[in-house]
Amino acid sequence: MNAGPFDVEAYVRHGDVTAVLRRLSATLGPLERIASAEPWPQVHRRGDVRVVLQPTEDGFLAVWVRGSDAWPSCAALGRQLARELQCVVRCDPGDTLPGVDAQAGVLLEMDGAGERFVKLG
């Protein structure tokens, strides 16, 4: 059982935003898009939970989930998205991986071939 709502984030290399939302909705329940005059960021909600999607300059889709206890860490969200979407996902390794300094400037990258650290920049 989780301690409470978490804010988690992952970066998905997947071109189909609908597929990403479908996978998130399978866990969170149906998401409703909050209307906006701008195409990005997209904000979706279910109750107090917010999902924010924003393309990045390096070809990933940033996925932020706020106020949900569905994933206890960014790595947990990333692993689920990588497995279900069969794509590359990156996230902050956080404190879930012993021996990784949070200030080391690395991301955890995962895909069907496994997990590795990638240096930022």
C-alpha positions as a printed NumPy array, in Angstrom:
array([[  0.   ,   0.   ,   0.   ],
       [  1.321,   3.44 ,  -0.932],
       [  1.795,   6.247,   1.563],
       [ -0.289,   8.715,  -0.426],
       [ -0.463,  10.631,  -3.694],
       [  2.787,  11.09 ,  -5.566],
       [  3.952,  13.338,  -8.382],
       [  5.774,  11.247, -10.981],
       [  7.254,  12.007, -14.371],
       [  8.595,  10.051, -17.325],
       [  9.708,  10.836, -20.864],
       [  8.227,   8.56 , -23.523],
       [  9.632,   8.161, -27.028],
       [  6.338,   7.303, -28.661],
       [  4.582,   9.26 , -31.39 ],
       [  1.02 ,   8.297, -30.497],
       [ -0.312,  10.542, -27.715],
       [ -3.629,   8.652, -27.822],
       [ -1.829,   5.384, -27.032],
       [ -0.049,   7.008, -24.067],
       [ -3.36 ,   8.332, -22.73 ],
       [ -5.013,   4.958, -23.254],
       [ -2.321,   3.254, -21.124],
       [ -2.594,   5.89 , -18.382],
       [ -6.402,   5.643, -18.419],
       [ -6.2  ,   1.875, -17.995],
       [ -4.588,   2.5  , -14.601],
       [ -6.142,   5.815, -13.535],
       [ -9.589,   5.488, -15.08 ],
       [-11.054,   7.67 , -17.837],
       [ -9.227,  10.984, -18.253],
       [-10.966,  14.173, -19.328],
       [ -9.005,  16.769, -21.289],
       [ -9.117,  20.267, -19.837],
       [ -9.896,  22.712, -22.642],
       [ -7.152,  25.091, -23.712],
       [ -6.613,  27.507, -26.573],
       [ -3.078,  26.126, -26.995],
       [ -2.309,  22.623, -28.285],
       [  0.459,  22.096, -25.674],
       [  0.718,  21.308, -22.925],
       [ -2.259,  18.984, -22.814],
       [ -3.801,  18.668, -19.366],
       [ -6.117,  15.791, -18.49 ],
       [ -7.844,  15.028, -15.216],
       [ -9.707,  12.47 , -13.214],
       [-10.904,  13.891,  -9.919],
       [ -7.889,  15.42 ,  -8.159],
       [ -5.403,  13.647, -10.439],
       [ -3.802,  15.661, -13.232],
       [ -1.889,  14.325, -16.223],
       [  0.185,  16.837, -18.186],
       [  1.668,  15.957, -21.588],
       [  4.296,  18.104, -23.303],
       [  6.545,  17.261, -26.273],
       [ 10.249,  17.874, -25.663],
       [ 12.866,  19.168, -28.09 ],
       [ 14.635,  15.802, -28.181],
       [ 11.639,  13.827, -29.48 ],
       [ 10.187,  12.558, -26.221],
       [  6.78 ,  13.21 , -24.715],
       [  6.999,  14.414, -21.123],
       [  4.316,  12.727, -19.007],
       [  3.634,  14.215, -15.563],
       [  1.129,  12.579, -13.235],
       [  0.184,  14.689, -10.208],
       [ -1.789,  13.576,  -7.178],
       [ -2.043,   9.838,  -7.823],
       [ -0.85 ,   6.895,  -5.762],
       [ -0.868,   4.548,  -8.775],
       [  2.944,   4.676,  -9.106],
       [  5.229,   5.048,  -6.088],
       [  8.11 ,   6.416,  -8.184],
       [  9.067,   7.817, -11.558],
       [ 10.834,   4.522, -12.282],
       [  7.613,   2.569, -11.618],
       [  5.685,   4.77 , -14.066],
       [  8.493,   4.533, -16.62 ],
       [  8.715,   0.751, -16.406],
       [  4.976,   0.365, -16.936],
       [  4.914,   2.722, -19.923],
       [  7.998,   1.1  , -21.518],
       [  6.494,  -2.372, -21.107],
       [  2.985,  -1.518, -22.29 ],
       [  3.922,   0.837, -25.134],
       [  7.009,  -1.167, -26.156],
       [  9.12 ,   1.948, -26.507],
       [ 12.026,   3.808, -24.916],
       [ 11.178,   5.654, -21.702],
       [ 13.441,   7.816, -19.566],
       [ 12.914,   9.024, -16.023],
       [ 14.649,  10.318, -12.936],
       [ 16.15 ,   7.31 , -11.158],
       [ 15.153,   8.898,  -7.843],
       [ 15.976,   7.189,  -4.596],
       [ 14.612,   3.844,  -5.77 ],
       [ 18.034,   2.778,  -7.018],
       [ 20.695,   2.537,  -4.32 ],
       [ 24.035,   4.144,  -5.048],
       [ 22.732,   6.645,  -7.621],
       [ 23.375,  10.253,  -6.672],
       [ 20.307,  12.359,  -7.451],
       [ 22.618,  15.134,  -8.659],
       [ 24.653,  12.865, -10.978],
       [ 23.036,  14.206, -14.143],
       [ 21.736,  10.872, -15.37 ],
       [ 18.37 ,   9.464, -16.338],
       [ 17.227,   5.875, -16.128],
       [ 16.404,   4.654, -19.645],
       [ 14.344,   1.532, -20.172],
       [ 12.968,  -0.468, -23.073],
       [ 12.457,  -4.085, -24.061],
       [ 16.212,  -4.712, -23.907],
       [ 16.558,  -3.663, -20.269],
       [ 17.567,  -0.637, -18.224],
       [ 20.608,   1.609, -18.353],
       [ 21.718,   5.052, -17.242],
       [ 22.108,   7.824, -19.814],
       [ 24.05 ,  11.01 , -19.155],
       [ 22.199,  14.293, -19.589],
       [ 23.497,  16.806, -22.093]])
